[in-house]
Amino acid sequence: RAAPKVRFVSMKTFLRQVPLQKADGHWLSAGGGARVHEEWPLRAEPEAALAKRLRSEDATVLILREDPSKNMCWMFGDKKYMHAARGKVYAKLRESSKSFEEYASHMLSDHDSLSMQSALVVQWRSMTNSLMYTLQDVNPKKQLDSNDRSRHHQDCAQAVAQGADQIFVDAGAQHVVLFSDIHTGCDPGGMDCGYREFDHLRQKHPKLEADRKAAAAYLAGRNWSSGDAMVSRYMREHPFRAGYESDSGVQGLLIEYTSRRAFALLTCTQSDCGHCGRAISGFSQSIVAMRMQSDETQCLTWQSWVSPQRPTGCPGHESGQ
């Protein structure tokens, strides 16, 4: 109805007529017969303005793409746009089904290293806005300093480790399990995978990628277990459903489930660790909020590795423990 003179075809039919392929995060003609142009329209940009801007474009295929940070799914959970009714829907959408809770519980019981009785789980979201802008080559003034890119991940890994060492002793933990987006891509066999959202951009920044690999190796050398690898392996060997062996959504839910129930947790939701960790992460904030509701986990939850303190009212809070 909106475009009565435009012929609609299925995606399958279209791709059969005009083969496309994705390379380095961009769509290209697979056979070389089409001229492809990608456009990221502004959210509030009128169609007439977009049409005027593209009028001189000689592409035969126009692909409209979306900036993930400005789409409605992203903004739905943003506190700036959250009202009471939306908050109830948001909370309900976060609830896991009974079958998934049983699946996640079985995973923990099968992995002694993920035991809630002894593990300090370090949940490090390293994808700060500065790092993201650097990988995306946008917002130059907010990117990582060029002099910082060969050491950023490594310096941050050392800061995380220093805070974790103190908390490890204070909490009486027996081992450390790391969940982090510095665990990227998949293993050589393509079987067990970590965080993949920005994989297509990392090869454009070899200095930064070498730094990330060095940071991951440094933490592995401290005998920290990779929780991401454990979860990925479990999903492959015991899929939640057929076809979900490597589903990133299920993987994120399992990480959240494990972090919420861990014996002790270190994450970053405070500004003083924001240079290295995504302090504004809704994922991390949700985990902390859940742990704060339990007497068993509240006082074993640390929200910064720079100034590791237990929550107010917990033993050791005033002494900086």
Phi and psi restraints in degrees (value plus and minus 20) as a CYANA .aco file:
   2 ALA   PHI     -91.8   -51.8
   2 ALA   PSI     -47.3    -7.3
   3 ALA   PHI    -157.7  -117.7
   3 ALA   PSI      55.4    95.4
   4 PRO   PHI     -83.8   -43.8
   4 PRO   PSI     -43.2    -3.2
   5 LYS   PHI    -116.9   -76.9
   5 LYS   PSI     -18.5    21.5
   6 VAL   PHI    -116.7   -76.7
   6 VAL   PSI     110.0   150.0
   7 ARG   PHI    -104.5   -64.5
   7 ARG   PSI     106.8   146.8
   8 PHE   PHI    -118.8   -78.8
   8 PHE   PSI     115.1   155.1
   9 VAL   PHI    -152.7  -112.7
   9 VAL   PSI     139.0   179.0
  10 SER   PHI     -90.0   -50.0
  10 SER   PSI     136.6   176.6
  11 MET   PHI     -80.2   -40.2
  11 MET   PSI     -57.8   -17.8
  12 LYS   PHI     -82.0   -42.0
  12 LYS   PSI     -64.4   -24.4
  13 THR   PHI     -85.6   -45.6
  13 THR   PSI     -62.4   -22.4
  14 PHE   PHI     -81.8   -41.8
  14 PHE   PSI     -67.0   -27.0
  15 LEU   PHI     -88.5   -48.5
  15 LEU   PSI     -45.3    -5.3
  16 ARG   PHI     -90.2   -50.2
  16 ARG   PSI     -54.0   -14.0
  17 GLN   PHI    -103.8   -63.8
  17 GLN   PSI     -55.5   -15.5
  18 VAL   PHI    -150.3  -110.3
  18 VAL   PSI      63.9   103.9
  19 PRO   PHI     -82.5   -42.5
  19 PRO   PSI     113.9   153.9
  20 LEU   PHI    -145.8  -105.8
  20 LEU   PSI     138.2   178.2
  21 GLN   PHI    -162.5  -122.5
  21 GLN   PSI     134.9   174.9
  22 LYS   PHI    -128.0   -88.0
  22 LYS   PSI     108.3   148.3
  23 ALA   PHI    -158.3  -118.3
  23 ALA   PSI     109.0   149.0
  24 ASP   PHI      34.3    74.3
  24 ASP   PSI      14.7    54.7
  25 GLY   PHI      62.8   102.8
  25 GLY   PSI     -14.6    25.4
  26 HIS   PHI    -145.8  -105.8
  26 HIS   PSI     128.1   168.1
  27 TRP   PHI    -106.0   -66.0
  27 TRP   PSI     114.3   154.3
  28 LEU   PHI    -153.7  -113.7
  28 LEU   PSI     142.7   182.7
  29 SER   PHI     -92.5   -52.5
  29 SER   PSI     108.7   148.7
  30 ALA   PHI     -95.5   -55.5
  30 ALA   PSI     -49.4    -9.4
  31 GLY   PHI    -127.9   -87.9
  31 GLY   PSI     -22.5    17.5
  32 GLY   PHI      61.5   101.5
  32 GLY   PSI     -17.5    22.5
  33 GLY   PHI    -109.5   -69.5
  33 GLY   PSI     -31.9     8.1
  34 ALA   PHI    -134.7   -94.7
  34 ALA   PSI     127.1   167.1
  35 ARG   PHI    -121.3   -81.3
  35 ARG   PSI      91.5   131.5
  36 VAL   PHI    -120.2   -80.2
  36 VAL   PSI     113.0   153.0
  37 HIS   PHI    -147.1  -107.1
  37 HIS   PSI     108.0   148.0
  38 GLU   PHI    -120.7   -80.7
  38 GLU   PSI     120.0   160.0
  39 GLU   PHI    -155.9  -115.9
  39 GLU   PSI     114.7   154.7
  40 TRP   PHI    -128.2   -88.2
  40 TRP   PSI      69.0   109.0
  41 PRO   PHI     -85.2   -45.2
  41 PRO   PSI     129.4   169.4
  42 LEU   PHI     -91.9   -51.9
  42 LEU   PSI     127.5   167.5
  43 ARG   PHI     -80.3   -40.3
  43 ARG   PSI     -56.1   -16.1
  44 ALA   PHI    -121.6   -81.6
  44 ALA   PSI      -5.9    34.1
  45 GLU   PHI    -100.1   -60.1
  45 GLU   PSI     102.2   142.2
  46 PRO   PHI     -83.5   -43.5
  46 PRO   PSI     130.0   170.0
  47 GLU   PHI     -81.7   -41.7
  47 GLU   PSI     -55.1   -15.1
  48 ALA   PHI     -82.5   -42.5
  48 ALA   PSI     -59.7   -19.7
  49 ALA   PHI     -88.4   -48.4
  49 ALA   PSI     -59.1   -19.1
  50 LEU   PHI     -84.5   -44.5
  50 LEU   PSI     -63.2   -23.2
  51 ALA   PHI     -82.5   -42.5
  51 ALA   PSI     -60.4   -20.4
  52 LYS   PHI     -84.5   -44.5
  52 LYS   PSI     -60.0   -20.0
  53 ARG   PHI     -87.4   -47.4
  53 ARG   PSI     -51.3   -11.3
  54 LEU   PHI    -117.9   -77.9
  54 LEU   PSI     -16.9    23.1
  55 ARG   PHI     -78.3   -38.3
  55 ARG   PSI     -57.4   -17.4
  56 SER   PHI    -108.1   -68.1
  56 SER   PSI     -20.8    19.2
  57 GLU   PHI     -92.1   -52.1
  57 GLU   PSI     108.9   148.9
  58 ASP   PHI    -118.7   -78.7
  58 ASP   PSI      -2.6    37.4
  59 ALA   PHI     -87.9   -47.9
  59 ALA   PSI     128.9   168.9
  60 THR   PHI    -113.7   -73.7
  60 THR   PSI     -37.5     2.5
  61 VAL   PHI    -149.4  -109.4
  61 VAL   PSI     101.6   141.6
  62 LEU   PHI    -130.3   -90.3
  62 LEU   PSI     102.0   142.0
  63 ILE   PHI    -132.6   -92.6
  63 ILE   PSI      98.3   138.3
  64 LEU   PHI    -109.9   -69.9
  64 LEU   PSI     101.8   141.8
  65 ARG   PHI    -135.3   -95.3
  65 ARG   PSI     152.8   192.8
  66 GLU   PHI    -151.9  -111.9
  66 GLU   PSI     116.4   156.4
  67 ASP   PHI     -94.0   -54.0
  67 ASP   PSI      94.1   134.1
  68 PRO   PHI     -75.5   -35.5
  68 PRO   PSI     -51.4   -11.4
  69 SER   PHI     -95.1   -55.1
  69 SER   PSI     -27.4    12.6
  70 LYS   PHI    -141.4  -101.4
  70 LYS   PSI     -11.6    28.4
  71 ASN   PHI    -106.3   -66.3
  71 ASN   PSI     147.6   187.6
  72 MET   PHI     -89.5   -49.5
  72 MET   PSI     -51.2   -11.2
  73 CYS   PHI     -83.8   -43.8
  73 CYS   PSI     -60.3   -20.3
  74 TRP   PHI     -85.6   -45.6
  74 TRP   PSI     -66.2   -26.2
  75 MET   PHI     -94.4   -54.4
  75 MET   PSI     -38.7     1.3
  76 PHE   PHI     -78.1   -38.1
  76 PHE   PSI     -60.0   -20.0
  77 GLY   PHI    -114.0   -74.0
  77 GLY   PSI     -15.3    24.7
  78 ASP   PHI     -93.7   -53.7
  78 ASP   PSI     108.7   148.7
  79 LYS   PHI     -80.9   -40.9
  79 LYS   PSI     -45.2    -5.2
  80 LYS   PHI     -85.6   -45.6
  80 LYS   PSI     -46.3    -6.3
  81 TYR   PHI    -129.8   -89.8
  81 TYR   PSI     -12.9    27.1
  82 MET   PHI    -110.2   -70.2
  82 MET   PSI     103.0   143.0
  83 HIS   PHI    -134.7   -94.7
  83 HIS   PSI     156.4   196.4
  84 ALA   PHI     -77.6   -37.6
  84 ALA   PSI     -66.5   -26.5
  85 ALA   PHI     -84.5   -44.5
  85 ALA   PSI     -62.8   -22.8
  86 ARG   PHI     -86.1   -46.1
  86 ARG   PSI     -56.1   -16.1
  87 GLY   PHI     -79.9   -39.9
  87 GLY   PSI     -59.1   -19.1
  88 LYS   PHI     -86.4   -46.4
  88 LYS   PSI     -62.7   -22.7
  89 VAL   PHI     -83.9   -43.9
  89 VAL   PSI     -63.4   -23.4
  90 TYR   PHI     -80.6   -40.6
  90 TYR   PSI     -62.9   -22.9
  91 ALA   PHI     -85.3   -45.3
  91 ALA   PSI     -61.2   -21.2
  92 LYS   PHI     -85.5   -45.5
  92 LYS   PSI     -58.9   -18.9
  93 LEU   PHI     -85.5   -45.5
  93 LEU   PSI     -43.6    -3.6
  94 ARG   PHI    -103.3   -63.3
  94 ARG   PSI     -33.5     6.5
  95 GLU   PHI     -92.9   -52.9
  95 GLU   PSI     114.9   154.9
  96 SER   PHI    -105.3   -65.3
  96 SER   PSI     131.3   171.3
  97 SER   PHI     -93.2   -53.2
  97 SER   PSI     140.6   180.6
  98 LYS   PHI     -81.0   -41.0
  98 LYS   PSI     -60.4   -20.4
  99 SER   PHI     -84.4   -44.4
  99 SER   PSI     -56.8   -16.8
 100 PHE   PHI     -90.9   -50.9
 100 PHE   PSI     -59.9   -19.9
 101 GLU   PHI     -78.4   -38.4
 101 GLU   PSI     -60.8   -20.8
 102 GLU   PHI     -86.5   -46.5
 102 GLU   PSI     -60.5   -20.5
 103 TYR   PHI     -82.0   -42.0
 103 TYR   PSI     -66.4   -26.4
 104 ALA   PHI     -86.2   -46.2
 104 ALA   PSI     -58.6   -18.6
 105 SER   PHI     -83.4   -43.4
 105 SER   PSI     -59.1   -19.1
 106 HIS   PHI     -84.4   -44.4
 106 HIS   PSI     -56.3   -16.3
 107 MET   PHI     -81.5   -41.5
 107 MET   PSI     -65.0   -25.0
 108 LEU   PHI     -85.2   -45.2
 108 LEU   PSI     -57.7   -17.7
 109 SER   PHI     -91.1   -51.1
 109 SER   PSI     -44.4    -4.4
 110 ASP   PHI    -104.2   -64.2
 110 ASP   PSI     -36.2     3.8
 111 HIS   PHI    -136.4   -96.4
 111 HIS   PSI      83.6   123.6
 112 ASP   PHI     -81.0   -41.0
 112 ASP   PSI     -52.9   -12.9
 113 SER   PHI     -91.2   -51.2
 113 SER   PSI     -36.0     4.0
 114 LEU   PHI    -120.0   -80.0
 114 LEU   PSI      -7.2    32.8
 115 SER   PHI     -75.1   -35.1
 115 SER   PSI     112.8   152.8
 116 MET   PHI     -90.9   -50.9
 116 MET   PSI     -32.4     7.6
 117 GLN   PHI    -103.2   -63.2
 117 GLN   PSI     -34.8     5.2
 118 SER   PHI    -163.4  -123.4
 118 SER   PSI     -29.8    10.2
 119 ALA   PHI    -109.5   -69.5
 119 ALA   PSI     116.8   156.8
 120 LEU   PHI    -113.4   -73.4
 120 LEU   PSI      92.2   132.2
 121 VAL   PHI    -110.7   -70.7
 121 VAL   PSI     102.8   142.8
 122 VAL   PHI    -121.6   -81.6
 122 VAL   PSI      94.0   134.0
 123 GLN   PHI    -129.6   -89.6
 123 GLN   PSI      80.3   120.3
 124 TRP   PHI    -133.3   -93.3
 124 TRP   PSI      85.6   125.6
 125 ARG   PHI    -109.0   -69.0
 125 ARG   PSI      81.9   121.9
 126 SER   PHI    -105.1   -65.1
 126 SER   PSI     -30.8     9.2
 127 MET   PHI     -98.6   -58.6
 127 MET   PSI      55.4    95.4
 128 THR   PHI     -92.7   -52.7
 128 THR   PSI     147.5   187.5
 129 ASN   PHI     -80.3   -40.3
 129 ASN   PSI     -59.8   -19.8
 130 SER   PHI     -81.4   -41.4
 130 SER   PSI     -62.5   -22.5
 131 LEU   PHI     -88.0   -48.0
 131 LEU   PSI     -62.0   -22.0
 132 MET   PHI     -82.7   -42.7
 132 MET   PSI     -64.5   -24.5
 133 TYR   PHI     -83.4   -43.4
 133 TYR   PSI     -55.2   -15.2
 134 THR   PHI     -85.6   -45.6
 134 THR   PSI     -65.6   -25.6
 135 LEU   PHI     -85.6   -45.6
 135 LEU   PSI     -55.6   -15.6
 136 GLN   PHI    -104.9   -64.9
 136 GLN   PSI     -30.2     9.8
 137 ASP   PHI      39.0    79.0
 137 ASP   PSI      25.3    65.3
 138 VAL   PHI    -148.4  -108.4
 138 VAL   PSI     146.3   186.3
 139 ASN   PHI      26.2    66.2
 139 ASN   PSI      44.0    84.0
 140 PRO   PHI     -71.6   -31.6
 140 PRO   PSI     -58.1   -18.1
 141 LYS   PHI     -89.5   -49.5
 141 LYS   PSI     -36.8     3.2
 142 LYS   PHI    -128.6   -88.6
 142 LYS   PSI     -11.6    28.4
 143 GLN   PHI     -99.5   -59.5
 143 GLN   PSI     148.1   188.1
 144 LEU   PHI     -82.0   -42.0
 144 LEU   PSI     123.6   163.6
 145 ASP   PHI     -80.6   -40.6
 145 ASP   PSI     119.5   159.5
 146 SER   PHI     -78.5   -38.5
 146 SER   PSI     -50.2   -10.2
 147 ASN   PHI     -97.0   -57.0
 147 ASN   PSI     -32.2     7.8
 148 ASP   PHI    -116.4   -76.4
 148 ASP   PSI     -29.4    10.6
 149 ARG   PHI     -97.2   -57.2
 149 ARG   PSI     -38.6     1.4
 150 SER   PHI    -107.7   -67.7
 150 SER   PSI     -29.9    10.1
 151 ARG   PHI    -152.1  -112.1
 151 ARG   PSI     -22.2    17.8
 152 HIS   PHI     -75.1   -35.1
 152 HIS   PSI     -76.3   -36.3
 153 HIS   PHI     -83.6   -43.6
 153 HIS   PSI     -59.4   -19.4
 154 GLN   PHI     -88.1   -48.1
 154 GLN   PSI     -63.3   -23.3
 155 ASP   PHI     -83.1   -43.1
 155 ASP   PSI     -59.4   -19.4
 156 CYS   PHI     -87.9   -47.9
 156 CYS   PSI     -60.5   -20.5
 157 ALA   PHI     -80.3   -40.3
 157 ALA   PSI     -59.6   -19.6
 158 GLN   PHI     -87.3   -47.3
 158 GLN   PSI     -56.8   -16.8
 159 ALA   PHI     -86.8   -46.8
 159 ALA   PSI     -62.2   -22.2
 160 VAL   PHI     -82.2   -42.2
 160 VAL   PSI     -64.1   -24.1
 161 ALA   PHI     -84.4   -44.4
 161 ALA   PSI     -59.2   -19.2
 162 GLN   PHI     -83.1   -43.1
 162 GLN   PSI     -65.3   -25.3
 163 GLY   PHI     -86.0   -46.0
 163 GLY   PSI     -59.3   -19.3
 164 ALA   PHI     -85.6   -45.6
 164 ALA   PSI     -55.5   -15.5
 165 ASP   PHI     -79.4   -39.4
 165 ASP   PSI     -63.4   -23.4
 166 GLN   PHI     -86.2   -46.2
 166 GLN   PSI     -64.7   -24.7
 167 ILE   PHI     -87.9   -47.9
 167 ILE   PSI     -56.2   -16.2
 168 PHE   PHI     -74.6   -34.6
 168 PHE   PSI     -64.4   -24.4
 169 VAL   PHI     -92.4   -52.4
 169 VAL   PSI     -67.0   -27.0
 170 ASP   PHI     -80.6   -40.6
 170 ASP   PSI     -57.2   -17.2
 171 ALA   PHI    -102.7   -62.7
 171 ALA   PSI     -39.9     0.1
 172 GLY   PHI      54.5    94.5
 172 GLY   PSI      11.9    51.9
 173 ALA   PHI     -95.7   -55.7
 173 ALA   PSI     142.4   182.4
 174 GLN   PHI    -130.6   -90.6
 174 GLN   PSI     -39.5     0.5
 175 HIS   PHI    -179.4  -139.4
 175 HIS   PSI     144.6   184.6
 176 VAL   PHI    -137.6   -97.6
 176 VAL   PSI     114.4   154.4
 177 VAL   PHI    -138.7   -98.7
 177 VAL   PSI     105.3   145.3
 178 LEU   PHI    -126.2   -86.2
 178 LEU   PSI     104.9   144.9
 179 PHE   PHI    -130.9   -90.9
 179 PHE   PSI      99.9   139.9
 180 SER   PHI    -177.7  -137.7
 180 SER   PSI     128.7   168.7
 181 ASP   PHI     -99.6   -59.6
 181 ASP   PSI     -14.7    25.3
 182 ILE   PHI     -95.5   -55.5
 182 ILE   PSI     -34.7     5.3
 183 HIS   PHI    -104.9   -64.9
 183 HIS   PSI      71.6   111.6
 184 THR   PHI    -127.0   -87.0
 184 THR   PSI     149.0   189.0
 185 GLY   PHI      41.1    81.1
 185 GLY   PSI    -178.3  -138.3
 186 CYS   PHI    -146.3  -106.3
 186 CYS   PSI     142.5   182.5
 187 ASP   PHI     -88.6   -48.6
 187 ASP   PSI     149.3   189.3
 188 PRO   PHI     -74.2   -34.2
 188 PRO   PSI     -48.6    -8.6
 189 GLY   PHI    -105.9   -65.9
 189 GLY   PSI     -24.8    15.2
 190 GLY   PHI      51.7    91.7
 190 GLY   PSI      -0.1    39.9
 191 MET   PHI    -114.0   -74.0
 191 MET   PSI     -71.9   -31.9
 192 ASP   PHI    -127.1   -87.1
 192 ASP   PSI     103.9   143.9
 193 CYS   PHI    -142.5  -102.5
 193 CYS   PSI     133.8   173.8
 194 GLY   PHI    -130.7   -90.7
 194 GLY   PSI    -158.1  -118.1
 195 TYR   PHI     -98.8   -58.8
 195 TYR   PSI     102.4   142.4
 196 ARG   PHI    -139.2   -99.2
 196 ARG   PSI     -18.7    21.3
 197 GLU   PHI     -78.6   -38.6
 197 GLU   PSI     -59.0   -19.0
 198 PHE   PHI    -130.3   -90.3
 198 PHE   PSI      -2.5    37.5
 199 ASP   PHI     -78.4   -38.4
 199 ASP   PSI     -57.0   -17.0
 200 HIS   PHI     -90.6   -50.6
 200 HIS   PSI     -31.9     8.1
 201 LEU   PHI    -121.6   -81.6
 201 LEU   PSI     -40.3    -0.3
 202 ARG   PHI     -85.9   -45.9
 202 ARG   PSI     -54.7   -14.7
 203 GLN   PHI     -86.0   -46.0
 203 GLN   PSI     -37.0     3.0
 204 LYS   PHI     -98.4   -58.4
 204 LYS   PSI     -29.4    10.6
 205 HIS   PHI    -149.2  -109.2
 205 HIS   PSI      52.0    92.0
 206 PRO   PHI     -79.7   -39.7
 206 PRO   PSI     -56.3   -16.3
 207 LYS   PHI     -85.0   -45.0
 207 LYS   PSI     -64.0   -24.0
 208 LEU   PHI     -88.9   -48.9
 208 LEU   PSI     -56.4   -16.4
 209 GLU   PHI     -88.9   -48.9
 209 GLU   PSI     -59.8   -19.8
 210 ALA   PHI     -83.4   -43.4
 210 ALA   PSI     -56.9   -16.9
 211 ASP   PHI     -84.1   -44.1
 211 ASP   PSI     -62.8   -22.8
 212 ARG   PHI     -82.7   -42.7
 212 ARG   PSI     -65.0   -25.0
 213 LYS   PHI     -82.2   -42.2
 213 LYS   PSI     -58.7   -18.7
 214 ALA   PHI     -86.0   -46.0
 214 ALA   PSI     -58.6   -18.6
 215 ALA   PHI     -85.5   -45.5
 215 ALA   PSI     -62.8   -22.8
 216 ALA   PHI     -83.2   -43.2
 216 ALA   PSI     -60.1   -20.1
 217 ALA   PHI     -86.8   -46.8
 217 ALA   PSI     -58.4   -18.4
 218 TYR   PHI     -80.4   -40.4
 218 TYR   PSI     -66.5   -26.5
 219 LEU   PHI     -90.6   -50.6
 219 LEU   PSI     -55.4   -15.4
 220 ALA   PHI     -85.2   -45.2
 220 ALA   PSI     -53.9   -13.9
 221 GLY   PHI     -89.0   -49.0
 221 GLY   PSI     -33.9     6.1
 222 ARG   PHI    -108.5   -68.5
 222 ARG   PSI     -10.9    29.1
 223 ASN   PHI      45.7    85.7
 223 ASN   PSI       8.7    48.7
 224 TRP   PHI    -100.3   -60.3
 224 TRP   PSI     112.6   152.6
 225 SER   PHI     -97.9   -57.9
 225 SER   PSI     122.4   162.4
 226 SER   PHI    -105.7   -65.7
 226 SER   PSI      85.3   125.3
 227 GLY   PHI     -85.2   -45.2
 227 GLY   PSI     -51.1   -11.1
 228 ASP   PHI     -82.8   -42.8
 228 ASP   PSI     -63.0   -23.0
 229 ALA   PHI     -86.8   -46.8
 229 ALA   PSI     -59.2   -19.2
 230 MET   PHI     -82.9   -42.9
 230 MET   PSI     -66.0   -26.0
 231 VAL   PHI     -84.4   -44.4
 231 VAL   PSI     -64.6   -24.6
 232 SER   PHI     -81.5   -41.5
 232 SER   PSI     -61.4   -21.4
 233 ARG   PHI     -86.0   -46.0
 233 ARG   PSI     -61.5   -21.5
 234 TYR   PHI     -83.4   -43.4
 234 TYR   PSI     -62.4   -22.4
 235 MET   PHI     -81.6   -41.6
 235 MET   PSI     -58.3   -18.3
 236 ARG   PHI     -89.4   -49.4
 236 ARG   PSI     -60.8   -20.8
 237 GLU   PHI    -101.4   -61.4
 237 GLU   PSI     -48.1    -8.1
 238 HIS   PHI    -155.9  -115.9
 238 HIS   PSI      51.1    91.1
 239 PRO   PHI     -82.0   -42.0
 239 PRO   PSI     123.2   163.2
 240 PHE   PHI     -82.6   -42.6
 240 PHE   PSI     -62.6   -22.6
 241 ARG   PHI    -165.4  -125.4
 241 ARG   PSI     137.9   177.9
 242 ALA   PHI     -79.3   -39.3
 242 ALA   PSI     110.1   150.1
 243 GLY   PHI      74.4   114.4
 243 GLY   PSI     -25.3    14.7
 244 TYR   PHI    -128.0   -88.0
 244 TYR   PSI       4.5    44.5
 245 GLU   PHI     -83.6   -43.6
 245 GLU   PSI     -47.5    -7.5
 246 SER   PHI    -153.5  -113.5
 246 SER   PSI       8.1    48.1
 247 ASP   PHI     -90.0   -50.0
 247 ASP   PSI     103.8   143.8
 248 SER   PHI     -88.8   -48.8
 248 SER   PSI     -48.7    -8.7
 249 GLY   PHI     -86.3   -46.3
 249 GLY   PSI     -66.0   -26.0
 250 VAL   PHI     -83.4   -43.4
 250 VAL   PSI     -59.5   -19.5
 251 GLN   PHI     -80.8   -40.8
 251 GLN   PSI     -64.2   -24.2
 252 GLY   PHI     -84.0   -44.0
 252 GLY   PSI     -59.3   -19.3
 253 LEU   PHI     -85.2   -45.2
 253 LEU   PSI     -58.4   -18.4
 254 LEU   PHI     -87.5   -47.5
 254 LEU   PSI     -58.2   -18.2
 255 ILE   PHI     -84.6   -44.6
 255 ILE   PSI     -63.7   -23.7
 256 GLU   PHI     -82.0   -42.0
 256 GLU   PSI     -64.7   -24.7
 257 TYR   PHI     -79.6   -39.6
 257 TYR   PSI     -65.8   -25.8
 258 THR   PHI     -85.0   -45.0
 258 THR   PSI     -63.3   -23.3
 259 SER   PHI     -85.8   -45.8
 259 SER   PSI     -56.6   -16.6
 260 ARG   PHI     -86.3   -46.3
 260 ARG   PSI     -50.6   -10.6
 261 ARG   PHI    -126.1   -86.1
 261 ARG   PSI     -18.6    21.4
 262 ALA   PHI     -82.7   -42.7
 262 ALA   PSI     132.7   172.7
 263 PHE   PHI     -76.3   -36.3
 263 PHE   PSI     -68.1   -28.1
 264 ALA   PHI    -159.8  -119.8
 264 ALA   PSI     130.9   170.9
 265 LEU   PHI    -155.4  -115.4
 265 LEU   PSI     116.1   156.1
 266 LEU   PHI    -141.4  -101.4
 266 LEU   PSI     104.9   144.9
 267 THR   PHI    -163.3  -123.3
 267 THR   PSI    -190.9  -150.9
 268 CYS   PHI    -150.4  -110.4
 268 CYS   PSI      89.4   129.4
 269 THR   PHI    -151.4  -111.4
 269 THR   PSI      -5.1    34.9
 270 GLN   PHI    -137.3   -97.3
 270 GLN   PSI     133.9   173.9
 271 SER   PHI     -86.2   -46.2
 271 SER   PSI     -47.7    -7.7
 272 ASP   PHI     -89.4   -49.4
 272 ASP   PSI     -37.4     2.6
 273 CYS   PHI    -126.1   -86.1
 273 CYS   PSI     -10.6    29.4
 274 GLY   PHI     -88.8   -48.8
 274 GLY   PSI     -36.8     3.2
 275 HIS   PHI     -88.7   -48.7
 275 HIS   PSI     -50.9   -10.9
 276 CYS   PHI    -128.5   -88.5
 276 CYS   PSI     -44.6    -4.6
 277 GLY   PHI    -144.1  -104.1
 277 GLY   PSI     132.4   172.4
 278 ARG   PHI    -100.4   -60.4
 278 ARG   PSI      64.5   104.5
 279 ALA   PHI     -84.4   -44.4
 279 ALA   PSI     -41.5    -1.5
 280 ILE   PHI    -112.1   -72.1
 280 ILE   PSI     -11.8    28.2
 281 SER   PHI     -83.0   -43.0
 281 SER   PSI     100.6   140.6
 282 GLY   PHI     -85.0   -45.0
 282 GLY   PSI     -51.3   -11.3
 283 PHE   PHI     -81.8   -41.8
 283 PHE   PSI     -70.1   -30.1
 284 SER   PHI     -86.4   -46.4
 284 SER   PSI     -62.0   -22.0
 285 GLN   PHI     -83.2   -43.2
 285 GLN   PSI     -57.3   -17.3
 286 SER   PHI     -85.3   -45.3
 286 SER   PSI     -60.9   -20.9
 287 ILE   PHI     -82.1   -42.1
 287 ILE   PSI     -66.4   -26.4
 288 VAL   PHI     -82.0   -42.0
 288 VAL   PSI     -63.8   -23.8
 289 ALA   PHI     -79.3   -39.3
 289 ALA   PSI     -61.2   -21.2
 290 MET   PHI     -85.4   -45.4
 290 MET   PSI     -61.4   -21.4
 291 ARG   PHI     -88.7   -48.7
 291 ARG   PSI     -51.2   -11.2
 292 MET   PHI     -89.3   -49.3
 292 MET   PSI     -36.8     3.2
 293 GLN   PHI    -104.9   -64.9
 293 GLN   PSI     -27.3    12.7
 294 SER   PHI    -132.8   -92.8
 294 SER   PSI     111.2   151.2
 295 ASP   PHI     -84.1   -44.1
 295 ASP   PSI     -47.5    -7.5
 296 GLU   PHI     -94.4   -54.4
 296 GLU   PSI     -50.5   -10.5
 297 THR   PHI    -131.7   -91.7
 297 THR   PSI     -35.5     4.5
 298 GLN   PHI     -75.7   -35.7
 298 GLN   PSI     -69.1   -29.1
 299 CYS   PHI    -105.2   -65.2
 299 CYS   PSI     -16.4    23.6
 300 LEU   PHI    -136.9   -96.9
 300 LEU   PSI      15.4    55.4
 301 THR   PHI    -146.0  -106.0
 301 THR   PSI      98.7   138.7
 302 TRP   PHI    -132.4   -92.4
 302 TRP   PSI     112.2   152.2
 303 GLN   PHI    -126.8   -86.8
 303 GLN   PSI      -9.4    30.6
 304 SER   PHI    -181.8  -141.8
 304 SER   PSI     121.4   161.4
 305 TRP   PHI    -113.8   -73.8
 305 TRP   PSI     -32.1     7.9
 306 VAL   PHI     -96.8   -56.8
 306 VAL   PSI     -64.6   -24.6
 307 SER   PHI    -149.8  -109.8
 307 SER   PSI      53.5    93.5
 308 PRO   PHI     -89.3   -49.3
 308 PRO   PSI      82.5   122.5
 309 GLN   PHI    -145.1  -105.1
 309 GLN   PSI     126.0   166.0
 310 ARG   PHI     -92.3   -52.3
 310 ARG   PSI     138.1   178.1
 311 PRO   PHI     -78.7   -38.7
 311 PRO   PSI     135.3   175.3
 312 THR   PHI     -74.3   -34.3
 312 THR   PSI     113.9   153.9
 313 GLY   PHI      75.4   115.4
 313 GLY   PSI     -28.8    11.2
 314 CYS   PHI    -113.5   -73.5
 314 CYS   PSI     129.6   169.6
 315 PRO   PHI     -76.6   -36.6
 315 PRO   PSI     112.0   152.0
 316 GLY   PHI      71.5   111.5
 316 GLY   PSI     -20.5    19.5
 317 HIS   PHI     -82.5   -42.5
 317 HIS   PSI     -67.8   -27.8
 318 GLU   PHI     -88.4   -48.4
 318 GLU   PSI     -45.2    -5.2
 319 SER   PHI    -108.3   -68.3
 319 SER   PSI     -18.3    21.7
 320 GLY   PHI      66.0   106.0
 320 GLY   PSI      -4.8    35.2
